[in-house]
């Protein structure tokens, strides 16, 4: 009885398929016949038009070759000399002579014919656009909706049959596998008859039915073991991949990818199977990337990468423990390698990289860094530092294999790999060091990059150096360093190193005055201002802390601190003025004027109001004297400039 029910259900399922095949065949033949008849009619019409135009041209030629003047009328003598002939004169009832119908000249006829053809072409283009939209809706969209409807309908029917116990578990699995397997040859049959989109949709439906049936056999009905189901799903994935290669279809390859990554999720038992899971994903990714390389399919690698990280981080969040560090880090490294291979091969082969490949390179590298950081920090700082340095060296080595291209426009792939190498080398500093040492390392590395960039005429290196120096200066402000002694302490030493690195960068720029462009000159000016600002901040902090300690001077510490700041700023501004006048540097003079302005605001708004009378007098006198000196220097500078011819 069960076998009879299975046969009946098979016939019911096969009937729509046979009907669709027959309908498709009839439509195909009708289309061929219509296309043949229409083509023959168009050819005949075109031939008749050409013959009509040729005849009209011949008539025009005959009309132009006729004599321009009519023959003279016969005279009386001529008539008398001719013999008498009966009916020489036409009777009164004779038919009048036929006057030829006037026709337009050949040029106008050709214009009319050309305008007719133009209107026909426009009408044909409009019809083709309408047909394209109609084909898109009827051939593509309705195909996808129809496939979904058929799949849902079959699912509901099978569920109804299963709920009523018409078919047993083995019969249900057999029906699903048979139906899914028949979809693949039917898909190929449709492809050979010129229905590629419909064919791919049927292939997708077949894969879905096969995977669902195999999953139900091992997990829902337990007709066979999970290992058998896994093997069957793997075979289905390989089969769809082979179909994609034969048809050269990236869409079918994407179906194989989705089916392959769906398999572990369908067979998930909730237990930790790290080795089996990650090994399967590695094999699957290797096969997919080989296909992508052979067929130049660019979308397989990014989608595969996203799904791989979904499994990796999902497993990590649930099952990772420090005892599993070694295998987990090994699998993460293998994933990094396998997803770096394809972009590296593309970069070496062509020297260029599209936006999708560039995004994959950067995302893959930083994803690996995140995984390594999550597993190694902070217990294993040295291994993490060495790993990050190895990443830097690997990206730098790969950049050497990328074709150089033009000197003025280096290829994007080379810039990406070198940028990642520099980024990882910079990140190794804060990973291994801490506090003050990070700031010092950033400053020294920035000065080296700027110096090397000027020597090698490489703008990118100099830009990275400017960034690192700015980062070091910012760290000095955001992360204060304690100091217990005057001048001889870690804070003042750190400021001195950072300032020395900035001065070294400015000296390198001075030795290569023809190298920087207009924008880089502005950056160098900002760097010079930062160097002076850090110097003033370092001295101010040292004076403030020294005078703030109790018992250093027999005076009010708070009043002494403010007086010292006012005097220091005024003296430092005076030094900048002298240096600016001597070196003819407007940048130094403007810095001095700004600093004088700050000192004046402080003296008149704070010192006069809050300082004691003695400190107030000293502050005002020193500020006034120095301002007079500065004014005198400016007046003398102006006189010299006027007297110079």
C-alpha positions as CSV (number, residue, x, y, z in Angstrom):
1,X,0.0,0.0,0.0
2,X,2.8,2.4,0.9
3,X,4.5,1.7,-2.5
4,X,1.3,2.5,-4.3
5,X,0.9,5.8,-2.4
6,X,4.5,6.7,-3.2
7,X,3.9,6.0,-7.0
8,X,0.7,8.1,-6.9
9,X,2.5,11.0,-5.2
10,X,5.4,10.7,-7.6
11,X,2.9,10.9,-10.5
12,X,1.2,13.9,-8.9
13,X,4.6,15.6,-8.5
14,X,5.8,14.7,-12.0
15,X,2.6,15.9,-13.7
16,X,3.2,19.6,-13.3
17,X,6.8,19.1,-14.3
18,X,5.8,17.3,-17.5
19,X,3.2,19.9,-18.2
20,X,5.7,22.7,-17.8
21,X,8.2,20.9,-20.0
22,X,5.6,20.4,-22.7
23,X,4.4,24.0,-22.5
24,X,8.0,25.2,-22.7
25,X,8.7,23.0,-25.7
26,X,5.5,24.3,-27.6
27,X,6.4,27.9,-26.8
28,X,9.9,27.3,-28.0
29,X,8.7,25.9,-31.3
30,X,6.1,28.6,-31.7
31,X,8.7,31.3,-31.1
32,X,11.0,29.7,-33.7
33,X,8.2,29.6,-36.3
34,X,7.1,33.1,-35.6
35,X,10.6,34.3,-35.7
36,X,11.2,32.5,-39.1
37,X,8.0,33.9,-40.6
38,X,8.6,37.4,-39.4
39,X,12.2,37.3,-40.7
40,X,11.1,36.1,-44.1
41,X,8.4,38.8,-44.3
42,X,10.8,41.5,-43.3
43,X,13.3,40.3,-46.0
44,X,10.6,40.4,-48.7
45,X,9.4,43.8,-47.7
46,X,13.0,45.1,-47.8
47,X,13.6,43.6,-51.2
48,X,10.3,45.2,-52.6
49,X,11.3,48.6,-51.2
50,X,14.7,48.4,-52.9
51,X,13.2,47.3,-56.2
52,X,10.6,50.2,-56.0
53,X,13.4,52.7,-55.4
54,X,15.4,51.3,-58.3
55,X,12.4,51.6,-60.7
56,X,11.7,55.1,-59.6
57,X,15.3,56.1,-60.3
58,X,15.1,54.5,-63.8
59,X,11.9,56.5,-64.6
60,X,13.6,59.7,-63.4
61,X,16.6,58.9,-65.7
62,X,14.3,58.3,-68.7
63,X,12.4,61.5,-68.1
64,X,15.6,63.5,-67.9
65,X,17.0,62.0,-71.1
66,X,13.9,63.1,-73.2
67,X,14.4,66.3,-75.6
68,X,13.9,69.6,-73.9
69,X,11.9,71.2,-76.8
70,X,9.0,69.6,-78.7
71,X,9.2,68.8,-82.4
72,X,8.1,71.7,-84.7
73,X,4.5,71.5,-86.1
74,X,4.3,70.4,-89.8
75,X,3.8,73.2,-92.4
76,X,1.4,73.3,-95.4
77,X,4.1,72.3,-97.8
78,X,5.1,69.3,-95.8
79,X,1.5,68.2,-95.5
80,X,0.9,68.6,-99.2
81,X,4.0,66.6,-100.1
82,X,2.8,63.7,-98.0
83,X,0.5,61.2,-99.6
84,X,-3.2,61.2,-98.7
85,X,-3.9,58.6,-96.0
86,X,-7.4,57.8,-94.8
87,X,-8.0,58.7,-91.2
88,X,-5.0,61.0,-91.1
89,X,-6.9,63.2,-88.8
90,X,-8.4,61.7,-85.6
91,X,-12.1,61.7,-85.4
92,X,-13.9,64.0,-83.0
93,X,-14.8,61.1,-80.7
94,X,-11.2,59.8,-80.3
95,X,-9.8,59.4,-76.8
96,X,-7.7,62.3,-75.6
97,X,-4.0,61.8,-75.1
98,X,-3.0,60.5,-71.7
99,X,-1.1,63.1,-69.7
100,X,1.6,61.5,-67.4
101,X,0.9,62.0,-63.7
102,X,3.4,64.3,-62.0
103,X,5.7,62.5,-59.4
104,X,7.9,64.1,-56.8
105,X,11.6,64.2,-57.6
106,X,13.8,61.4,-56.5
107,X,15.4,63.3,-53.6
108,X,12.1,64.0,-52.0
109,X,11.1,60.3,-52.4
110,X,14.3,59.3,-50.7
111,X,13.6,61.7,-47.8
112,X,10.2,60.3,-47.3
113,X,11.6,56.8,-47.4
114,X,14.3,57.8,-44.9
115,X,11.8,59.4,-42.5
116,X,9.7,56.3,-42.7
117,X,12.6,54.1,-41.8
118,X,13.5,56.5,-38.9
119,X,10.0,56.3,-37.5
120,X,10.1,52.5,-37.9
121,X,13.5,52.4,-36.0
122,X,12.1,54.5,-33.2
123,X,9.0,52.4,-33.0
124,X,11.1,49.3,-33.0
125,X,13.4,50.6,-30.2
126,X,10.3,51.5,-28.1
127,X,8.9,48.0,-28.7
128,X,12.2,46.4,-27.8
129,X,12.3,48.4,-24.5
130,X,8.8,47.3,-23.7
131,X,9.7,43.7,-24.6
132,X,12.7,43.9,-22.3
133,X,10.6,45.0,-19.4
134,X,8.0,42.4,-20.2
135,X,10.7,39.7,-20.4
136,X,12.2,40.9,-17.1
137,X,8.9,40.6,-15.3
138,X,7.6,37.5,-17.0
139,X,10.9,35.7,-17.5
140,X,12.8,36.5,-14.3
141,X,10.6,37.8,-11.5
142,X,7.8,35.4,-12.2
143,X,10.3,32.6,-12.4
144,X,11.6,33.3,-8.9
145,X,8.1,33.7,-7.5
146,X,6.9,30.6,-9.2
147,X,9.8,28.5,-7.9
148,X,9.1,29.8,-4.4
149,X,5.4,29.0,-4.8
150,X,6.1,25.5,-6.1
151,X,8.5,24.8,-3.3
152,X,6.1,26.0,-0.7
153,X,3.2,24.1,-2.3
154,X,5.2,20.9,-2.5
155,X,6.3,21.4,1.1
156,X,2.7,21.8,2.3
157,X,1.5,18.8,0.3
158,X,4.2,16.6,1.6
159,X,3.5,17.8,5.2
160,X,-0.2,17.0,4.6
161,X,0.7,13.6,3.3
162,X,3.1,13.0,6.2
163,X,0.7,14.2,8.8
164,X,-1.9,11.7,7.5
165,X,0.6,8.9,7.4
166,X,0.2,8.3,3.7
167,X,4.0,7.9,3.3
168,X,6.5,6.5,5.8
169,X,9.8,8.1,6.8
170,X,11.9,6.2,4.2
171,X,9.4,7.0,1.4
172,X,9.4,10.6,2.4
173,X,13.2,10.9,2.2
174,X,13.3,8.9,-1.0
175,X,10.7,11.3,-2.6
176,X,12.7,14.3,-1.6
177,X,16.0,13.0,-2.9
178,X,14.5,11.8,-6.1
179,X,12.7,15.0,-6.8
180,X,15.7,17.1,-6.0
181,X,17.9,14.9,-8.1
182,X,15.6,15.2,-11.1
183,X,15.7,19.0,-10.8
184,X,19.4,19.1,-11.9
185,X,19.0,17.3,-15.3
186,X,15.8,19.3,-15.9
187,X,17.8,22.5,-15.2
188,X,20.4,21.5,-17.7
189,X,17.7,20.7,-20.3
190,X,16.3,24.1,-19.8
191,X,19.7,25.7,-20.2
192,X,20.3,24.0,-23.6
193,X,17.0,25.5,-24.8
194,X,17.9,29.0,-24.0
195,X,16.4,29.6,-20.5
196,X,19.5,30.4,-18.3
197,X,17.7,32.2,-15.5
198,X,14.9,29.7,-15.3
199,X,17.5,26.9,-15.4
200,X,19.5,28.4,-12.5
201,X,16.3,28.8,-10.4
202,X,15.5,25.1,-10.9
203,X,19.0,24.2,-9.9
204,X,18.6,26.2,-6.7
205,X,15.3,24.5,-6.0
206,X,16.9,21.1,-6.5
207,X,19.8,21.8,-4.2
208,X,17.4,23.1,-1.5
209,X,15.2,20.0,-1.7
210,X,18.2,17.7,-1.6
211,X,19.7,19.4,1.5
212,X,16.4,19.5,3.2
213,X,15.7,15.8,2.5
214,X,19.2,14.7,3.7
215,X,18.8,16.8,6.8
216,X,15.4,15.3,7.6
217,X,16.8,11.8,7.1
218,X,19.5,12.1,9.7
219,X,18.1,14.6,12.2
220,X,14.3,14.5,12.0
221,X,13.5,10.9,11.2
222,X,17.0,9.4,12.1
223,X,16.7,6.9,9.1
224,X,20.5,7.0,8.8
225,X,23.4,8.4,10.9
226,X,24.5,12.0,11.0
227,X,27.8,11.0,9.3
228,X,25.8,9.7,6.3
229,X,23.8,12.8,6.1
230,X,26.9,15.0,6.3
231,X,28.5,12.9,3.5
232,X,25.4,13.3,1.4
233,X,25.2,17.1,1.9
234,X,28.9,17.4,1.0
235,X,28.3,15.4,-2.2
236,X,25.4,17.7,-3.1
237,X,27.7,20.8,-2.5
238,X,30.4,19.3,-4.7
239,X,27.9,18.4,-7.4
240,X,26.4,22.0,-7.5
241,X,30.0,23.4,-7.7
242,X,30.7,21.1,-10.6
243,X,27.6,22.4,-12.3
244,X,28.7,25.9,-11.8
245,X,32.1,25.3,-13.3
246,X,30.6,23.5,-16.3
247,X,28.1,26.3,-16.9
248,X,30.5,29.1,-15.9
249,X,27.8,30.5,-13.6
250,X,28.8,32.5,-10.5
251,X,25.2,32.5,-9.3
252,X,25.2,28.7,-9.2
253,X,28.6,28.8,-7.5
254,X,27.0,31.1,-4.9
255,X,24.3,28.5,-4.4
256,X,27.0,25.8,-3.8
257,X,28.7,28.2,-1.3
258,X,25.4,28.7,0.7
259,X,24.6,25.1,0.7
260,X,28.1,24.1,1.9
261,X,28.0,26.6,4.8
262,X,24.4,25.6,5.6
263,X,25.4,22.0,6.2
264,X,27.1,22.4,9.6
265,X,24.2,24.5,10.8
266,X,21.7,21.9,9.8
267,X,23.7,19.1,11.5
268,X,24.6,21.1,14.6
269,X,24.2,19.1,17.8
270,X,25.1,21.8,20.3
271,X,28.4,20.1,21.2
272,X,32.0,21.3,20.8
273,X,33.3,19.8,17.5
274,X,36.0,22.4,16.8
275,X,38.4,20.3,14.8
276,X,35.7,18.7,12.5
277,X,33.9,22.0,12.0
278,X,36.9,24.2,11.2
279,X,38.6,21.5,9.0
280,X,35.4,21.2,7.0
281,X,35.2,25.0,6.5
282,X,38.9,25.1,5.4
283,X,38.3,22.4,2.8
284,X,35.1,24.1,1.6
285,X,36.8,27.5,1.4
286,X,39.8,26.1,-0.5
287,X,37.5,24.6,-3.1
288,X,35.4,27.7,-3.5
289,X,38.5,30.0,-3.8
290,X,40.0,27.7,-6.4
291,X,36.8,28.0,-8.4
292,X,36.9,31.8,-7.9
293,X,40.5,32.0,-9.2
294,X,39.8,29.8,-12.3
295,X,36.7,31.7,-13.3
296,X,37.6,35.1,-12.0
297,X,34.5,35.2,-9.7
298,X,35.1,38.1,-7.3
299,X,32.1,37.7,-5.0
300,X,32.8,34.2,-3.7
301,X,35.7,35.2,-1.5
302,X,33.9,38.1,0.4
303,X,30.7,36.1,1.0
304,X,32.7,33.0,2.1
305,X,34.8,35.1,4.4
306,X,31.7,36.6,6.2
307,X,30.2,33.1,6.7
308,X,33.5,31.7,7.9
309,X,33.8,34.5,10.6
310,X,30.2,33.8,11.5
311,X,31.1,30.2,12.4
312,X,34.5,31.2,14.0
313,X,33.2,33.9,16.3
314,X,30.0,31.9,17.1
315,X,32.1,29.0,18.2
316,X,34.5,31.3,20.1
317,X,31.7,32.9,22.1
318,X,30.3,29.6,23.2
319,X,33.1,27.0,23.5
320,X,36.5,28.8,23.7
321,X,38.7,28.3,26.7
322,X,42.3,29.2,27.4
323,X,43.2,25.5,27.2
324,X,42.2,25.6,23.5
325,X,44.5,28.5,22.6
326,X,46.9,26.6,20.3
327,X,44.4,24.9,17.9
328,X,42.2,28.0,17.9
329,X,45.0,30.3,17.0
330,X,46.3,27.8,14.4
331,X,42.8,27.7,12.7
332,X,42.6,31.6,12.8
333,X,46.0,31.8,11.1
334,X,44.9,29.3,8.4
335,X,41.8,31.3,7.8
336,X,44.0,34.5,7.5
337,X,46.2,32.7,5.0
338,X,43.5,31.2,2.8
339,X,41.6,34.5,2.5
340,X,44.8,36.5,1.8
341,X,45.9,34.2,-1.0
342,X,43.3,35.3,-3.6
343,X,43.8,39.1,-3.2
344,X,47.6,38.6,-3.2
345,X,47.5,36.6,-6.4
346,X,45.2,39.2,-8.0
347,X,47.6,42.0,-6.9
348,X,50.7,40.2,-8.1
349,X,49.1,39.3,-11.5
350,X,47.7,42.7,-12.4
351,X,49.3,45.1,-10.0
352,X,45.8,46.5,-9.2
353,X,43.1,45.8,-6.8
354,X,39.4,46.5,-6.9
355,X,37.4,48.0,-4.0
356,X,36.0,44.6,-3.1
357,X,39.5,43.0,-2.9
358,X,40.9,46.0,-1.0
359,X,38.2,45.7,1.6
360,X,38.8,42.0,2.0
361,X,42.5,42.5,2.5
362,X,42.0,45.1,5.3
363,X,39.1,43.3,6.9
364,X,40.9,39.9,6.9
365,X,44.0,41.4,8.5
366,X,42.2,43.3,11.3
367,X,39.9,40.4,11.9
368,X,42.9,38.2,12.6
369,X,44.4,40.9,14.8
370,X,41.2,41.0,16.8
371,X,41.2,37.2,17.2
372,X,44.8,37.2,18.3
373,X,44.3,40.1,20.7
374,X,41.2,38.3,22.2
375,X,43.2,35.2,22.9
376,X,46.6,36.5,23.9
377,X,46.0,39.8,25.7
378,X,47.2,40.5,28.4
379,X,48.6,37.2,29.6
380,X,50.8,36.7,26.5
381,X,52.0,40.1,25.5
382,X,55.3,39.0,24.0
383,X,53.8,36.4,21.7
384,X,51.1,39.0,20.6
385,X,53.8,41.5,19.9
386,X,55.8,39.1,17.8
387,X,52.7,38.0,16.0
388,X,51.8,41.6,15.1
389,X,55.4,42.3,13.9
390,X,55.2,39.1,11.8
391,X,52.0,40.5,10.3
392,X,53.8,43.7,9.5
393,X,56.7,41.9,7.9
394,X,54.4,39.6,5.8
395,X,52.5,42.6,4.4
396,X,55.7,44.4,3.6
397,X,57.1,41.4,1.9
398,X,54.0,41.0,-0.2
399,X,54.1,44.6,-1.3
400,X,57.5,43.9,-2.8
401,X,56.0,41.4,-5.2
402,X,53.3,43.8,-6.5
403,X,54.3,45.4,-9.8
404,X,55.6,49.0,-9.1
405,X,53.6,50.8,-11.8
406,X,54.3,54.5,-12.2
407,X,56.5,56.3,-9.7
408,X,54.0,59.2,-9.4
409,X,51.0,56.9,-9.0
410,X,51.9,53.7,-7.2
411,X,49.3,50.9,-7.5
412,X,46.6,50.7,-4.9
413,X,47.5,47.2,-3.8
414,X,51.1,48.2,-3.0
415,X,49.9,51.1,-0.9
416,X,47.4,48.9,1.0
417,X,50.0,46.3,1.9
418,X,52.6,48.9,2.9
419,X,50.0,50.8,4.9
420,X,49.0,47.7,6.8
421,X,52.7,46.9,7.4
422,X,53.3,50.3,8.9
423,X,50.0,50.1,10.9
424,X,50.9,46.7,12.5
425,X,54.5,47.9,13.2
426,X,53.0,50.9,15.0
427,X,50.5,48.8,16.9
428,X,53.2,46.6,18.2
429,X,54.5,49.5,20.3
430,X,51.5,50.0,22.6
431,X,51.0,46.2,22.8
432,X,54.4,45.6,24.3
433,X,55.1,48.9,26.0
434,X,53.2,51.0,28.4
435,X,52.8,54.6,29.4
436,X,55.8,56.8,28.7
437,X,57.5,54.2,26.5
438,X,54.6,54.3,24.0
439,X,54.9,58.0,23.6
440,X,58.6,57.8,23.2
441,X,58.3,55.0,20.6
442,X,55.7,56.9,18.6
443,X,57.9,60.0,18.6
444,X,61.1,58.2,17.6
445,X,59.3,56.1,14.9
446,X,57.7,59.3,13.5
447,X,61.0,61.1,13.2
448,X,62.6,58.1,11.5
449,X,59.7,57.8,9.0
450,X,59.9,61.6,8.2
451,X,63.7,61.4,7.8
452,X,63.5,58.3,5.6
453,X,60.6,59.8,3.6
454,X,62.7,62.9,2.7
455,X,65.7,60.7,1.8
456,X,63.6,58.3,-0.4
457,X,61.2,61.1,-1.7
458,X,58.3,59.1,-0.4
459,X,55.4,61.3,0.7
460,X,53.4,58.5,2.3
461,X,56.2,57.7,4.8
462,X,56.4,61.4,5.7
463,X,52.6,61.6,6.3
464,X,52.8,58.6,8.6
465,X,55.6,60.2,10.5
466,X,53.7,63.5,10.9
467,X,50.7,61.5,12.3
468,X,52.9,59.6,14.8
469,X,54.5,62.8,16.0
470,X,51.1,64.4,16.5
471,X,50.0,61.3,18.3
472,X,53.0,61.5,20.6
473,X,52.3,65.2,21.4
474,X,48.6,64.4,22.1
475,X,49.6,61.6,24.5
476,X,51.7,64.0,26.4
477,X,48.6,66.1,27.1
478,X,46.1,63.3,27.7
479,X,48.3,61.1,29.9
480,X,50.1,63.2,32.5
481,X,53.3,61.8,33.9
482,X,54.1,62.3,37.6
483,X,57.4,64.1,38.5
484,X,59.0,64.2,41.9
485,X,62.2,66.1,41.1
486,X,62.9,69.4,39.3
487,X,64.0,68.8,35.7
488,X,65.5,65.3,36.4
489,X,62.3,63.3,36.0
490,X,60.6,61.0,33.4
491,X,58.1,63.7,32.4
492,X,60.7,66.3,31.4
493,X,62.8,63.6,29.7
494,X,59.8,62.5,27.6
495,X,59.1,66.1,26.6
496,X,62.7,66.5,25.6
497,X,62.7,63.4,23.4
498,X,59.5,64.3,21.7
499,X,60.7,67.9,21.1
500,X,64.0,66.6,19.7
501,X,62.2,64.3,17.3
502,X,60.1,67.2,16.0
503,X,63.3,69.3,15.6
504,X,64.9,66.4,13.7
505,X,61.9,66.3,11.4
506,X,62.2,70.0,10.8
507,X,65.9,69.7,10.0
508,X,65.2,67.0,7.5
509,X,62.7,69.2,5.8
510,X,65.2,72.1,5.8
511,X,67.8,69.9,4.1
512,X,65.3,69.0,1.3
513,X,63.7,72.4,0.7
514,X,62.6,71.5,-2.8
515,X,60.7,68.4,-1.8
516,X,57.7,69.6,0.3
517,X,54.7,70.9,-1.5
518,X,52.4,73.7,-0.4
519,X,50.3,71.5,1.9
520,X,53.3,69.8,3.4
521,X,54.8,73.2,4.2
522,X,51.7,74.0,6.2
523,X,52.1,70.7,8.1
524,X,55.7,71.5,8.8
525,X,54.7,74.9,10.2
526,X,52.2,73.3,12.5
527,X,54.9,70.9,13.6
528,X,57.2,73.8,14.5
529,X,54.4,75.4,16.5
530,X,53.9,72.1,18.3
531,X,57.6,71.9,19.2
532,X,57.5,75.4,20.7
533,X,54.2,74.7,22.5
534,X,55.6,71.4,24.0
535,X,58.8,73.3,25.2
536,X,56.7,76.0,26.9
537,X,54.4,73.4,28.5
538,X,57.4,71.3,29.8
539,X,59.0,74.4,31.4
540,X,55.7,75.6,32.8
541,X,55.0,72.2,34.4
542,X,58.4,72.1,35.9
543,X,58.2,75.6,37.4
544,X,54.7,75.0,38.7
545,X,55.5,71.8,40.4
546,X,58.7,73.1,41.9
547,X,57.2,76.2,43.4
548,X,54.1,74.3,44.5
549,X,56.0,72.0,46.8
550,X,55.7,73.2,50.4
551,X,58.9,74.7,51.9
552,X,60.7,75.4,48.7
553,X,60.5,79.1,49.1
554,X,59.4,81.2,52.1
555,X,56.6,82.7,50.1
556,X,53.0,82.0,49.2
557,X,53.3,79.0,46.8
558,X,50.2,79.9,44.7
559,X,51.2,83.5,44.2
560,X,54.8,82.4,43.2
561,X,53.4,79.9,40.7
562,X,51.3,82.4,38.9
563,X,54.1,85.0,38.9
564,X,56.6,82.4,37.5
565,X,54.2,81.5,34.7
566,X,53.7,85.2,33.7
567,X,57.5,85.8,33.7
568,X,58.3,82.5,31.8
569,X,55.7,83.2,29.1
570,X,57.0,86.8,28.7
571,X,60.6,85.7,28.5
572,X,59.9,82.9,26.1
573,X,58.0,85.2,23.8
574,X,61.0,87.6,23.9
575,X,63.3,84.8,22.9
576,X,61.0,83.9,20.0
577,X,60.9,87.6,18.9
578,X,64.7,87.8,18.9
579,X,65.0,84.5,16.9
580,X,62.3,85.6,14.5
581,X,64.0,88.9,13.8
582,X,67.4,87.4,13.4
583,X,66.3,84.5,11.2
584,X,63.7,86.7,9.3
585,X,61.0,84.2,10.2
586,X,57.5,85.5,10.3
587,X,56.3,82.2,11.9
588,X,58.5,82.7,14.9
589,X,57.5,86.3,15.3
590,X,53.8,85.5,15.1
591,X,54.2,82.8,17.7
592,X,55.9,85.4,20.0
593,X,53.1,87.9,19.5
594,X,50.4,85.3,20.3
595,X,52.3,84.3,23.4
596,X,52.7,88.0,24.4
597,X,49.0,88.3,24.0
598,X,48.4,85.4,26.4
599,X,50.8,86.9,28.9
600,X,49.1,90.3,28.7
601,X,45.6,88.7,29.2
602,X,46.9,86.8,32.2
603,X,48.6,89.8,33.9
604,X,45.7,92.2,33.4
605,X,42.8,89.8,34.1
606,X,44.3,87.6,36.8
607,X,47.6,88.9,38.2
608,X,46.2,92.4,39.0
609,X,43.1,91.0,40.6
610,X,44.4,88.2,42.6
611,X,48.1,88.6,43.3
612,X,49.6,90.4,46.3
613,X,50.8,94.0,45.7
614,X,54.4,93.0,45.5
615,X,53.9,90.3,43.0
616,X,51.5,92.5,41.0
617,X,54.2,95.3,40.8
618,X,56.9,92.8,39.6
619,X,54.6,91.2,37.1
620,X,53.6,94.6,35.6
621,X,57.1,96.0,35.5
622,X,58.7,93.0,33.8
623,X,55.9,92.7,31.3
624,X,56.0,96.5,30.5
625,X,59.8,96.5,30.1
626,X,59.8,93.5,27.8
627,X,56.9,94.9,25.7
628,X,58.9,98.2,25.3
629,X,61.9,96.2,24.2
630,X,59.9,94.3,21.7
631,X,58.3,97.4,20.4
632,X,61.8,99.0,20.0
633,X,63.0,95.9,18.0
634,X,60.0,96.1,15.7
635,X,60.5,99.9,15.1
636,X,64.2,99.3,14.3
637,X,63.2,96.4,11.9
638,X,60.8,98.7,10.1
639,X,63.4,101.4,9.7
640,X,65.9,99.0,8.3
641,X,63.4,97.6,5.8
642,X,62.6,101.2,4.6
643,X,66.3,102.2,4.3
644,X,67.1,99.1,2.3
645,X,67.0,100.0,-1.4
